[in-house]
Amino acid sequence: MSPEIIAENRRRNIARDALEVYDPLRGQGCSGSRVEVGPEQWTDGVELVPRAMLADPAYPSARDKTSWAKLRCHHDFEYWAARCCRIKDRDTQAVVPFILNRPQRRVVKLLESDRRAGRPMRMVILKARQWGGSTVVEMYMAWMQLVLRNNCNAIVCGAEMRGAQVVLNLYSDMLAFYPQELWEGEKAPKLKTQRGILTLEGRDNRIYVAASTNPDAVRGANAALVHLTEAAYWKATRSRDPWDAVRAIYCSVPMAPLTLVVMESTADGVGSFFHEEWLRAESGRSGKRAVFVPWHEIHANSLRFASEEEMEALWVNMDAYERDLWDNAGLTLEQIHWYNRRRREMRDHTKMKSEFPSTALEAFACTSSNVFNAQKVALLREGCREPVAFGDVASASGAVTGPEALRGVCFANDPRGDLHVWQFAEEGARYVVAVDVGGLSEKADWSVIAVIRSGSKPEVVAQWRGHIDHDLLAWKGAMIATLYGNATLVFESNTLESERPSGDEAPFRQGALILHELYEHYPNLYRRQAPGSTTCARIPGFHTNRQTKQMIITELIAAVRDGRYVERCSDACDELDYYERRENGAYAARAGRHDDILMTRAIGLHVARSLDLPDDPSLDAYMEQYRE
C-alpha cells in the first residue's frame, strides 16, 4: 500500500474524530449560536450557552448552581438531555446520561433551528439501524412537555400499539431518574394512566398512545407534539389507508410555533406509504425536513486493523462498491473494514444494503420486492417536471360527443383542468394516445389518457386523469388524439367490452358499441384481430389478458431498466414503485394503490414501438399470437 493512501487514511480519521468532539455540559460542539460565559461560582467552569439565554429576564438573577441549571435547561436541549435524562445503554443495559451521538445531534440541530426561528417543526426521518432515532425524538418531546410548555399534549402512534408502548417506556425510564432539584412540576415526575391516556402529573400535559389501525382513538386529542414511529409498517388495506391515521392525527396539530410532527421509520421497500412521504419531503413538496442517516455516520461502525498486513489485504481485495466508498464517499479504511466484515455475515450484498444503507435510495430499493427496479425508477424521475399548461380540450361547436366534437379541436387553458401538457403537438411528429378506462366514483380506479410522442426514445407529453362517463371518455380521448395530429388512439378495452346496456339482453356490449361508433368518425383507432377469426376482421381496442399483460409489462420493465423512454409525470413513477408481483404470479398495484397511469405507459409504449417497426408479415404473425 502506498504511503499516500496511508497518509490520506490518517487524515480522514483525524477529521472524523474531530466531528466527535462533544461536551453538552460545557456546550462544546452543540447546536445554535452560543456565547462563552464563566467561570463563575454558579457555573462549572467556562460554558458555551445559547445566545437566547442571555436575553431571558431570569438571567441576571440566576446566580446559584440550581437556578443556573434550570435556566439553561429552558434554552439548551442538549444540556438538559445530559443533565436530566437517564436512559438504558443498548449494549450494557446500564442507566447512563443521554449524550447525543452525531446523527442525533444533526436531528436536534434541525429541530432547534426551526424552534428558535418560531417555525412549526416538521420532519421525516429515514433510519439506519441502531443510532437511537426514536430515542432522540421522544426525549425532545419530553423536554418540551417537562420544561418548555404546560397544557401541551403529545401523540405517539405506531404500526401496532405494542410498538408505540416501547417508545413510551423510554419516557417512563427517564422520569424514574429525573433529578429532583431540577424538577419544576407541582408533584413528583410520574406518568398516570387512565383510560389509555397518560397524564404527566404536575405539568398538566397528556400523552395519547395509538396504533395506525385505530387512528380514531386520538381524534380530537388537541395535540401539539406528534411522533409517528415505524411508519413504513403502517399497512394499507382495501378498507383503510395509512393516510386515514395521518389525517386524524395531523388535524389535531395547529400550524404554529412550538408544535412538532416527526415521522420516522426504517425502510420497508418502495411504494409504501412511508416511501411516498419520504419522496415528498425529499423533494420539498410536503413542507417537512428529510433526514437520512447512512451507516457510516454512526461512530461505532468502524473496525481497527490487527496489523498492516490486514489493511493491505483489504485494500487489494476491495470490490467496486467498496472502492467507491473510498473514492467518492470519502470513508476511512477502518469504516470500509467494518462494512466488509459485516457484509460477510449477510446472505448477499442486497441484504447488507437493506440493513446498513449508504444512501436513501439504497435503503428503499434493497428492501423491495417490486416489479420495477427502484434505482431505475429514481433515474426515470429525474425527467419529471411541472406541466407547461393545465386545461382541457374543446371543440369549435362546444360538443363533447359525436362527430361535431372532433371539429375545430383546441386546447382550453384552465389552471384547475385535468389535462396536463408538457409539450404541445409538433408538426411532423407521430403520437400515440393510450386510454385506460376507470370507474365513475371518487374511490374507483381513475380513467387516464396518456399522450406519448413516438420515436427512438418515446416521451410522455400530455396526460388527462379523472372520473368520467365512459362514452364521454371515449370522445375525449378522440379529441385529444385529434389535437395531437390525429394520433393513433388505443383503448384498453376490457372494461368497455364487459359492459351491457341496462336491461338489454342483446349480445352486444355497450362499451364495444361506443368504440365501434367512435371508429366510424375517428378511423385512426387501434384495432386487434378478432379472436378465433380466420379472416382479417379486427376489433377496436387493446384487450388485456394473461398473455398480453405479461408481454406489455415485460416490455415496460425493459424500457424503465434501459432508460428507453422519457417520463414527465411523477405520479407515474409512484405507480411503478407501487407495482408488485403477487404470490400467484399476477401483476398488480399494492393494496390501496392504483396502476392506471402505469397501464397507459405499458400499452402506449407497446403501440408506439409497433409504429416504429418496419413492415414484416412474419413479425406481425408472431405478435398476433399474444393479442388474444
Backbone hydrogen bonds, N-H to C=O, Kabsch-Sander energy under -0.5 kcal/mol:
donor,donor_aa,acceptor,acceptor_aa,energy
6,I,2,S,-1.8
7,A,3,P,-2.6
8,E,4,E,-2.4
9,N,5,I,-2.5
10,R,6,I,-2.1
11,R,7,A,-2.2
12,R,8,E,-2.3
13,N,9,N,-2.1
14,I,10,R,-2.1
15,A,11,R,-2.3
16,R,12,R,-2.4
17,D,13,N,-2.6
18,A,14,I,-1.8
19,L,15,A,-1.0
19,L,16,R,-0.5
20,E,16,R,-0.5
20,E,17,D,-1.2
21,V,18,A,-1.2
22,Y,20,E,-0.7
23,D,28,Q,-2.5
27,G,23,D,-1.4
28,Q,23,D,-1.8
30,C,27,G,-1.3
35,V,49,V,-2.9
37,V,47,E,-2.7
43,T,40,E,-1.2
45,G,43,T,-1.3
47,E,37,V,-2.5
48,L,26,R,-3.5
49,V,35,V,-2.6
49,V,47,E,-0.8
51,R,33,S,-2.4
53,M,50,P,-1.4
54,L,50,P,-0.6
54,L,51,R,-1.1
55,A,51,R,-0.6
55,A,52,A,-0.7
56,D,53,M,-1.2
59,Y,56,D,-2.2
61,S,58,A,-0.5
62,A,58,A,-0.7
62,A,59,Y,-1.2
63,R,61,S,-1.8
68,W,64,D,-2.6
69,A,65,K,-2.3
70,K,66,T,-2.5
71,L,67,S,-2.3
72,R,68,W,-2.5
73,C,69,A,-2.2
74,H,70,K,-1.3
75,H,71,L,-0.7
75,H,72,R,-1.0
76,D,72,R,-1.9
80,W,76,D,-2.4
81,A,77,F,-3.0
82,A,78,E,-1.7
83,R,79,Y,-2.4
84,C,80,W,-3.2
85,C,80,W,-0.8
85,C,81,A,-1.1
87,I,96,V,-2.6
89,D,87,I,-0.5
89,D,94,A,-3.2
93,Q,89,D,-2.2
96,V,87,I,-3.0
96,V,94,A,-0.6
98,F,81,A,-1.0
98,F,85,C,-1.4
99,I,97,P,-1.3
100,L,98,F,-0.6
105,R,101,N,-2.4
106,R,102,R,-1.8
107,V,103,P,-1.9
108,V,104,Q,-2.4
109,K,105,R,-2.4
110,L,106,R,-1.6
111,L,107,V,-2.2
112,E,108,V,-3.2
113,S,109,K,-1.7
114,D,110,L,-1.7
115,R,111,L,-2.7
116,R,112,E,-2.7
117,A,113,S,-1.0
118,G,115,R,-1.4
119,R,114,D,-2.8
121,M,259,T,-2.8
122,R,120,P,-0.6
123,M,261,V,-2.2
124,V,289,R,-3.3
125,I,263,M,-3.1
126,L,124,V,-0.5
126,L,291,V,-2.8
127,K,125,I,-0.7
127,K,265,S,-3.0
129,R,355,E,-0.8
136,V,132,G,-2.1
137,V,133,G,-1.7
138,E,134,S,-2.5
139,M,135,T,-2.5
140,Y,136,V,-1.9
141,M,137,V,-2.1
142,A,138,E,-2.1
143,W,139,M,-2.3
144,M,140,Y,-1.8
145,Q,141,M,-2.0
146,L,142,A,-3.2
147,V,143,W,-2.3
148,L,143,W,-1.4
149,R,144,M,-2.7
151,N,203,R,-0.9
153,N,151,N,-0.6
154,A,206,R,-2.6
155,I,225,L,-2.3
156,V,208,Y,-2.8
157,C,227,H,-2.5
158,G,210,A,-1.8
164,A,160,E,-1.5
165,Q,161,M,-2.0
166,V,162,R,-1.8
167,V,163,G,-1.4
168,L,164,A,-1.8
169,N,165,Q,-1.6
170,L,166,V,-0.8
170,L,167,V,-1.0
171,Y,167,V,-0.8
172,S,168,L,-2.0
173,D,169,N,-2.6
174,M,170,L,-2.1
175,L,171,Y,-2.1
176,A,172,S,-1.6
177,F,173,D,-0.7
177,F,174,M,-1.0
178,Y,175,L,-1.2
182,L,179,P,-1.4
183,W,180,Q,-1.2
186,E,202,G,-1.3
192,K,190,K,-0.6
192,K,199,T,-2.9
193,T,191,L,-0.5
194,Q,197,I,-2.4
197,I,194,Q,-1.6
198,L,207,I,-2.6
199,T,192,K,-3.2
199,T,197,I,-0.5
200,L,205,N,-3.5
201,E,190,K,-2.0
201,E,199,T,-1.0
203,R,200,L,-1.8
204,D,200,L,-0.8
205,N,200,L,-0.9
207,I,198,L,-3.2
208,Y,154,A,-3.2
209,V,196,G,-0.8
210,A,156,V,-2.3
212,S,158,G,-2.5
214,N,211,A,-2.1
217,A,214,N,-1.5
218,V,215,P,-1.8
219,R,216,D,-0.9
221,A,218,V,-1.7
224,A,153,N,-2.6
225,L,153,N,-1.8
226,V,260,L,-2.0
227,H,155,I,-2.8
228,L,262,V,-3.0
229,T,157,C,-2.4
229,T,227,H,-0.7
230,E,264,E,-0.9
231,A,264,E,-1.5
233,Y,230,E,-1.7
234,W,231,A,-1.7
235,K,233,Y,-1.2
237,T,240,R,-3.2
244,D,241,D,-2.5
245,A,241,D,-0.7
245,A,242,P,-0.5
246,V,242,P,-2.0
247,R,243,W,-3.0
248,A,244,D,-1.8
249,I,245,A,-1.6
250,Y,246,V,-3.7
251,C,247,R,-2.0
252,S,249,I,-1.6
253,V,250,Y,-1.9
256,A,254,P,-1.6
259,T,256,A,-0.8
260,L,224,A,-2.7
261,V,121,M,-2.2
262,V,226,V,-2.4
263,M,123,M,-2.5
264,E,228,L,-2.8
265,S,125,I,-1.8
268,D,269,G,-0.6
272,S,269,G,-0.7
276,E,272,S,-2.1
277,E,273,F,-2.0
278,W,274,F,-2.6
279,L,275,H,-2.4
280,R,276,E,-2.1
281,A,277,E,-2.2
282,E,278,W,-3.2
283,S,279,L,-2.0
284,G,281,A,-1.0
285,R,280,R,-2.1
286,S,280,R,-1.2
289,R,122,R,-2.3
291,V,124,V,-2.7
291,V,289,R,-0.5
293,V,126,L,-1.4
295,W,357,P,-2.0
297,E,294,P,-1.5
298,I,295,W,-1.2
299,H,297,E,-0.6
301,N,298,I,-1.8
302,S,300,A,-2.2
303,L,334,E,-1.9
311,M,307,S,-1.5
312,E,308,E,-2.5
313,A,309,E,-2.4
314,L,310,E,-1.9
315,W,311,M,-2.3
316,V,312,E,-2.3
317,N,313,A,-1.8
318,M,314,L,-0.9
318,M,315,W,-0.5
323,R,319,D,-2.7
324,D,320,A,-1.9
325,L,321,Y,-1.4
326,W,322,E,-1.3
327,D,323,R,-3.1
328,N,324,D,-2.5
329,A,324,D,-1.7
331,L,325,L,-2.4
336,I,332,T,-2.0
337,H,333,L,-2.4
338,W,334,E,-2.0
339,Y,335,Q,-2.3
340,N,336,I,-2.8
341,R,337,H,-2.2
342,R,338,W,-2.7
343,R,339,Y,-2.5
344,R,340,N,-1.3
345,E,341,R,-0.7
345,E,342,R,-1.0
346,M,343,R,-1.4
352,M,348,D,-1.4
353,K,349,H,-2.5
354,S,350,T,-1.9
355,E,351,K,-1.7
356,F,352,M,-3.0
363,A,359,T,-1.8
364,F,360,A,-1.7
365,A,361,L,-3.0
366,C,362,E,-2.0
367,T,364,F,-1.2
368,S,365,A,-1.1
371,V,579,Y,-1.7
372,F,576,L,-0.6
377,V,373,N,-2.3
378,A,374,A,-2.2
379,L,375,Q,-1.6
380,L,376,K,-2.1
381,R,377,V,-2.1
382,E,378,A,-0.7
382,E,379,L,-0.8
383,G,380,L,-1.6
384,C,381,R,-2.0
385,R,568,R,-1.9
388,V,421,V,-2.2
389,A,421,V,-1.5
391,G,419,L,-1.8
392,D,412,A,-1.8
394,A,410,C,-2.4
396,A,407,R,-1.8
397,S,407,R,-0.5
398,G,395,S,-0.6
405,A,402,G,-1.6
406,L,403,P,-1.5
407,R,404,E,-1.4
410,C,394,A,-2.7
412,A,392,D,-3.4
413,N,411,F,-0.6
414,D,390,F,-2.7
417,G,414,D,-2.7
419,L,391,G,-2.6
420,H,418,D,-0.7
420,H,463,Q,-3.3
421,V,389,A,-2.7
421,V,419,L,-0.5
422,W,420,H,-0.5
422,W,461,V,-3.0
423,Q,461,V,-2.0
429,A,426,E,-1.7
432,V,452,I,-2.7
433,V,488,T,-3.3
434,A,432,V,-0.6
434,A,450,A,-2.4
435,V,490,V,-2.6
436,D,448,V,-2.7
437,V,435,V,-0.5
437,V,492,E,-0.6
438,G,436,D,-0.5
439,G,445,D,-2.2
444,A,441,S,-1.1
447,S,466,G,-2.6
448,V,436,D,-2.2
449,I,464,W,-2.9
450,A,434,A,-2.9
451,V,462,A,-2.8
452,I,432,V,-3.1
452,I,450,A,-0.5
453,R,459,E,-3.3
454,S,430,R,-2.9
454,S,452,I,-0.5
459,E,453,R,-1.7
460,V,566,V,-2.4
461,V,451,V,-2.7
462,A,451,V,-1.2
463,Q,420,H,-2.3
464,W,449,I,-2.8
465,R,418,D,-1.0
466,G,447,S,-2.2
468,I,439,G,-0.6
473,L,469,D,-2.3
474,A,470,H,-2.2
475,W,471,D,-1.7
476,K,472,L,-2.3
477,G,473,L,-2.6
478,A,474,A,-1.7
479,M,475,W,-2.4
480,I,476,K,-2.5
481,A,477,G,-2.4
482,T,478,A,-2.4
483,L,479,M,-2.3
484,Y,480,I,-1.5
485,G,482,T,-0.9
486,N,481,A,-0.7
486,N,482,T,-0.7
487,A,481,A,-2.3
488,T,431,Y,-2.0
489,L,524,N,-2.3
490,V,433,V,-2.9
490,V,488,T,-0.6
492,E,435,V,-2.9
493,S,491,F,-1.0
493,S,542,F,-1.9
497,E,493,S,-2.8
498,S,494,N,-1.0
498,S,495,T,-0.7
499,E,495,T,-0.5
499,E,496,L,-1.0
504,D,501,P,-2.2
505,E,503,G,-0.5
510,Q,499,E,-1.8
511,G,496,L,-1.1
512,A,496,L,-0.7
513,L,509,R,-1.9
514,I,510,Q,-1.7
515,L,511,G,-2.0
516,H,512,A,-2.4
517,E,513,L,-2.5
518,L,514,I,-2.4
519,Y,515,L,-2.2
520,E,516,H,-1.0
521,H,517,E,-0.6
521,H,518,L,-1.3
522,Y,518,L,-2.2
525,L,523,P,-1.8
526,Y,489,L,-3.2
528,R,539,I,-3.0
530,A,537,A,-2.3
533,S,530,A,-1.8
539,I,528,R,-3.8
541,G,526,Y,-2.6
542,F,491,F,-4.0
543,H,541,G,-0.6
544,T,542,F,-0.5
545,N,543,H,-0.7
549,K,545,N,-2.8
550,Q,546,R,-1.5
551,M,547,Q,-2.1
552,I,548,T,-2.5
553,I,549,K,-2.5
554,T,550,Q,-2.0
555,E,551,M,-2.0
556,L,552,I,-2.1
557,I,553,I,-2.7
558,A,554,T,-1.9
559,A,555,E,-2.2
560,V,556,L,-2.6
561,R,557,I,-2.6
562,D,558,A,-2.7
563,G,559,A,-0.5
563,G,560,V,-0.7
564,R,559,A,-2.8
565,Y,559,A,-0.5
566,V,458,P,-2.7
567,E,565,Y,-0.5
570,S,568,R,-0.6
572,A,569,C,-0.7
573,C,569,C,-1.1
574,D,570,S,-2.0
575,E,571,D,-2.1
576,L,572,A,-1.8
577,D,573,C,-2.0
578,Y,574,D,-1.6
579,Y,575,E,-0.8
579,Y,576,L,-0.6
580,E,588,A,-2.8
581,R,369,S,-0.6
582,R,580,E,-0.6
582,R,586,A,-3.1
585,G,582,R,-2.0
588,A,580,E,-2.2
590,R,578,Y,-1.4
593,R,590,R,-2.4
599,M,595,D,-2.2
600,T,596,D,-1.4
601,R,597,I,-1.6
602,A,598,L,-2.4
603,I,599,M,-2.7
604,G,600,T,-2.5
605,L,601,R,-2.8
606,H,602,A,-1.5
607,V,603,I,-2.5
608,A,604,G,-2.8
609,R,605,L,-2.3
610,S,606,H,-1.8
611,L,607,V,-1.8
612,D,608,A,-1.1
613,L,609,R,-0.5
613,L,610,S,-0.7
620,D,616,D,-2.5
621,A,617,P,-2.4
622,Y,618,S,-1.9
623,M,619,L,-2.7
624,E,620,D,-2.2
625,Q,621,A,-0.8
625,Q,622,Y,-0.6
626,Y,623,M,-1.7
627,R,623,M,-0.6
627,R,624,E,-0.9
628,E,624,E,-0.7
